[in-house]
Amino acid sequence: MMSRKISRIERALDALEPLEASCTLCPRECRVDRRQDKTGICRSGSRAALSSALLHFGEEPVLSGRHDRAASDPVEETSRRGSGTIFFTGCNLKCLFCQNYQISWLGQGREVSDAELAEIMLELQRRGAYNINLVSPTHFLTPILRALRIACGRGLKIPLVYNTNGYEKAEIIEKLAGIIDIYLPDLKYRSSRLSLRYSAAEDYFLRAGPAVQEMFLQQPDLVLDGDGIARQGLIIRHLILPGHVDDSLAVLDWMAQKLPPTTALSLMSQYRPCHLAPKDIRRPLSTEEYRLVVAGAKRLGFENFFIQPEFFRPDEHLLPDFDLPEPFRWKK
């Protein structure tokens, strides 16, 4: 089984490594020479750069285990194992409201070798992680694959999660068939006007839609083990923006037309205005707005979706601080 995954990694690298000379890994198609550490919109060179690698407990329960909003004890968190999450520096989108702006916009993090990245993955597995959760991996896809080749050869066997903003090329996702176990894409917008305004990507949905469909072809069913932890599948995330319920419902309508009702959906209420969020979305999401979108998902017949609380307490540590060794530790 693992030798088959390694051979697929080799084939993917054969196809993708030549793109480093004129980078077209994502829809931006900056065509810079990554081998010479030339940088495009993602401002990333030839080696992977990351900010944090940790056991994360704030993902969907099927990824990080049971989520107890009252659990602030590090011992309790450790016992729940968590998702082995690696936050990569940089991003190919420019979301003005990004909660991870310290790493996506400000470039906080450090470069690592392929061997060091492989060891980070293996250490997360040794610590009991349920999976290796690659956050914003697309612009570092080739060094990640090289690290995976090393890690799989040394015994990495837990599922791989591709945690992406959704701004992908379907033909690149095709190369990951048989490598990625769980796809976790955002589907942020249906409107090109909104995606241009908030993320500087007018073609966001034109790219994200086909990419998500390709992910579904590879991993259509969310498969859980006996403990309710995901082993493979697809979970589509949608963060609801204040004032844009209509666009959220348009995203759901597209999903209902293109994907079966069993497709796993995660409706996120956690929006908080961050970084450069413009005035029209510089407020939290209202309870009523969230309820309207949840009702829309039910009306469209979705059978398998995750919901967040309609509101969060002010002291809940939803927004990470990547200046801290443990960015998601609750604030006291």
C-alpha positions in Angstrom: 0.0 0.0 0.0 2.7 2.5 1.0 4.9 1.5 -1.9 2.0 2.3 -4.2 1.6 5.8 -2.7 5.4 6.4 -3.1 5.2 5.4 -6.8 2.3 7.9 -7.3 4.3 10.6 -5.5 7.2 9.9 -8.0 4.8 10.2 -10.9 3.4 13.4 -9.6 6.9 14.9 -9.1 7.8 13.9 -12.7 4.9 16.0 -13.9 5.1 18.9 -11.5 8.8 19.5 -10.9 9.4 20.9 -14.4 6.8 23.6 -13.6 9.2 25.1 -11.1 11.2 26.6 -14.0 8.2 28.7 -15.0 5.7 28.3 -12.2 2.1 27.4 -13.2 1.1 25.4 -10.2 -1.9 27.6 -9.4 -4.3 29.8 -11.4 -2.1 32.9 -11.0 0.4 31.3 -13.5 3.2 33.8 -12.4 5.8 31.9 -14.6 8.7 32.7 -12.3 11.7 30.4 -12.0 11.2 28.9 -8.5 14.5 27.0 -8.8 16.3 30.4 -8.8 14.1 31.5 -5.8 12.2 34.0 -8.0 8.9 34.8 -6.4 5.4 35.5 -7.7 2.2 36.5 -6.0 2.7 33.8 -3.2 6.2 35.2 -2.6 7.6 31.7 -2.2 10.8 30.2 -3.5 11.9 26.6 -4.1 11.9 25.4 -0.5 8.9 25.0 1.7 8.4 27.6 4.4 6.2 27.0 7.4 5.1 28.9 10.5 3.8 26.2 12.8 3.4 22.5 13.0 1.2 21.3 15.9 -1.6 19.1 17.1 -4.7 21.2 16.2 -8.0 20.7 18.0 -10.2 23.3 16.2 -10.9 21.4 13.0 -14.0 19.4 12.2 -14.5 16.6 14.8 -13.8 14.0 12.2 -10.3 15.5 11.7 -9.2 16.5 15.2 -11.4 14.4 17.4 -14.1 15.3 19.9 -14.3 19.1 20.2 -15.4 20.4 23.7 -15.8 24.1 23.7 -15.1 24.1 27.5 -11.8 22.2 27.1 -8.9 24.6 27.8 -6.7 22.1 29.7 -3.6 21.2 27.7 -3.8 17.7 29.2 -7.3 17.2 27.8 -6.2 18.5 24.4 -3.3 16.0 24.3 -5.5 13.1 25.2 -7.7 14.0 22.2 -4.7 13.6 19.9 -5.7 16.2 17.3 -5.0 16.9 13.6 -1.3 17.1 12.8 -1.5 20.5 11.2 1.3 22.2 9.2 0.7 25.9 8.4 2.7 26.9 5.4 3.8 30.5 4.8 2.4 32.5 2.0 -0.7 32.1 -0.1 -1.8 32.4 -3.7 -5.0 34.3 -2.7 -5.1 37.7 -1.2 -8.1 37.6 1.1 -8.4 41.0 2.8 -10.0 39.4 5.8 -7.6 36.5 6.3 -7.4 35.3 9.9 -4.0 33.8 9.2 -2.7 37.1 7.7 0.5 36.9 9.8 1.7 34.0 7.6 -0.4 34.5 4.4 0.3 38.2 4.0 3.2 39.1 6.3 5.3 36.0 5.4 6.0 34.9 9.0 7.8 31.5 9.0 11.0 29.8 8.1 12.3 27.7 5.3 12.8 24.0 5.8 14.6 21.3 3.8 12.7 18.4 2.4 14.2 16.1 5.0 13.3 18.5 7.8 9.7 18.7 6.6 9.5 14.9 6.4 10.7 14.7 10.0 8.1 17.2 11.1 5.4 14.9 9.6 6.8 11.8 11.3 7.1 13.6 14.6 3.4 14.6 14.4 2.6 11.0 13.7 4.7 9.9 16.7 2.7 12.4 18.9 -0.5 10.6 18.0 -1.9 12.9 15.2 -4.9 11.5 13.4 -3.6 12.9 10.1 -1.1 15.2 8.5 -3.1 18.4 7.7 -1.4 20.5 5.0 -2.7 24.1 5.3 -2.3 26.2 2.1 0.0 23.7 0.4 -0.5 24.5 -3.3 2.4 26.9 -3.8 4.8 24.4 -2.1 3.4 21.3 -3.7 6.7 20.1 -5.1 8.8 20.3 -1.9 5.8 18.8 0.0 5.8 15.8 -2.4 9.5 15.4 -2.0 9.1 15.4 1.8 6.3 13.0 1.5 8.4 10.6 -0.5 10.9 10.6 2.3 8.4 10.4 5.1 6.4 7.6 3.5 9.6 5.6 3.0 10.3 6.0 6.7 6.8 4.8 7.8 4.4 7.7 7.5 1.0 6.0 7.3 -1.7 8.3 8.7 -4.1 10.1 6.2 -3.0 13.2 4.3 -5.3 16.2 4.4 -5.1 18.7 1.6 -6.4 21.9 3.3 -6.8 24.5 0.5 -8.4 27.8 -0.2 -9.9 26.2 -3.3 -8.1 28.4 -5.8 -6.7 25.5 -7.6 -6.2 24.1 -11.1 -8.1 20.9 -11.7 -5.3 19.5 -13.8 -2.9 19.9 -10.9 -5.3 18.2 -8.5 -5.5 15.3 -10.9 -1.8 14.6 -10.3 -2.6 14.0 -6.6 -4.9 11.0 -7.2 -3.8 8.2 -4.9 -1.7 10.5 -2.8 -4.2 12.7 -0.9 -6.6 10.8 1.4 -8.8 13.7 2.5 -9.6 16.9 0.6 -10.6 19.9 2.7 -11.2 22.8 0.2 -12.8 26.1 0.8 -15.5 27.1 -1.6 -15.5 30.8 -0.8 -17.5 32.6 -3.4 -19.9 32.1 -6.3 -19.7 35.8 -7.3 -16.7 36.9 -9.4 -17.4 40.5 -8.2 -16.9 39.4 -4.5 -13.9 37.2 -5.2 -12.2 40.1 -7.0 -13.0 42.6 -4.3 -12.1 40.5 -1.3 -9.4 38.1 -2.7 -8.1 39.7 -5.9 -9.2 36.7 -7.9 -12.0 37.4 -10.3 -11.8 33.8 -11.7 -12.0 32.2 -8.2 -15.1 30.2 -8.8 -14.2 29.3 -12.4 -11.2 27.6 -11.0 -12.5 26.4 -7.6 -15.6 24.7 -9.0 -13.8 22.3 -11.4 -11.1 21.7 -8.8 -13.7 20.6 -6.2 -15.3 18.4 -8.7 -12.0 16.7 -9.4 -11.5 16.2 -5.6 -14.9 14.6 -5.5 -14.0 12.2 -8.3 -10.9 11.1 -6.3 -12.5 10.9 -2.8 -16.3 11.0 -3.1 -17.2 9.4 0.2 -16.3 10.5 3.7 -15.1 7.3 5.3 -14.8 7.2 9.1 -13.0 4.6 11.3 -14.6 3.0 14.4 -13.8 6.1 16.5 -15.5 8.5 14.1 -12.2 9.8 12.6 -11.9 10.4 8.9 -9.7 8.1 6.9 -10.6 9.4 3.4 -13.1 11.6 1.7 -14.0 15.2 0.9 -15.3 18.0 3.2 -16.2 21.3 1.5 -15.9 24.3 3.8 -17.8 27.6 3.3 -17.1 30.6 5.5 -20.2 32.8 5.5 -19.4 36.5 5.1 -21.5 39.2 6.8 -23.9 40.8 4.4 -23.5 38.1 1.7 -26.0 35.4 2.6 -27.2 35.4 -1.1 -23.7 34.4 -2.3 -23.5 31.7 0.3 -26.8 30.3 -0.9 -25.6 30.5 -4.5 -22.6 28.4 -3.5 -24.8 25.8 -1.9 -27.1 25.8 -4.9 -24.2 25.0 -7.2 -23.1 22.2 -4.9 -26.6 20.8 -4.9 -26.6 20.7 -8.7 -23.2 19.3 -9.2 -22.6 17.0 -6.2 -24.7 14.4 -4.4 -26.5 15.3 -1.2 -24.2 13.0 0.8 -21.2 15.3 0.1 -19.8 16.5 3.4 -20.3 20.2 4.0 -18.9 22.4 6.7 -20.7 25.7 7.3 -18.5 28.1 9.2 -19.8 30.9 11.4 -16.5 32.0 12.8 -15.8 35.0 10.6 -14.2 37.9 12.4 -12.9 41.0 10.6 -9.1 40.8 10.4 -6.2 42.5 8.8 -7.5 44.6 5.9 -11.2 43.7 6.0 -13.0 46.5 4.3 -15.8 48.5 6.0 -18.7 46.6 4.5 -17.5 43.3 6.2 -15.9 44.8 9.2 -18.4 43.2 11.6 -19.1 39.7 12.9 -21.6 37.5 11.2 -25.0 37.7 12.8 -26.9 34.8 14.2 -29.7 35.4 11.8 -27.4 35.3 8.8 -25.9 32.0 9.9 -29.4 30.5 10.5 -30.5 31.5 7.0 -27.6 29.6 5.4 -28.0 26.6 7.5 -31.7 26.6 6.6 -30.7 26.8 3.0 -28.5 23.8 3.2 -31.3 21.8 4.8 -33.8 22.9 2.2 -31.4 21.8 -0.6 -31.2 18.3 1.0 -27.7 18.1 2.2 -27.4 15.1 4.5 -24.0 15.3 5.9 -22.9 18.8 7.2 -21.1 20.2 10.1 -22.2 23.4 11.8 -20.5 25.7 14.2 -22.1 27.6 17.1 -24.3 30.5 16.1 -22.1 32.7 18.2 -18.8 32.4 20.0 -17.9 33.8 23.4 -15.5 36.7 23.3 -12.8 34.7 25.1 -12.8 31.8 22.7 -9.5 31.6 20.9 -10.7 31.3 17.3 -8.1 33.6 15.8 -4.6 32.3 15.9 -1.6 34.4 17.0 1.4 33.0 15.1 3.7 35.1 17.3 3.0 32.5 20.0 4.6 29.0 20.2 1.1 27.6 20.3 -1.0 29.9 18.1 -4.4 28.4 19.1 -3.9 28.2 22.8 -6.9 29.8 24.6 -6.3 33.3 25.9 -6.7 33.8 29.6 
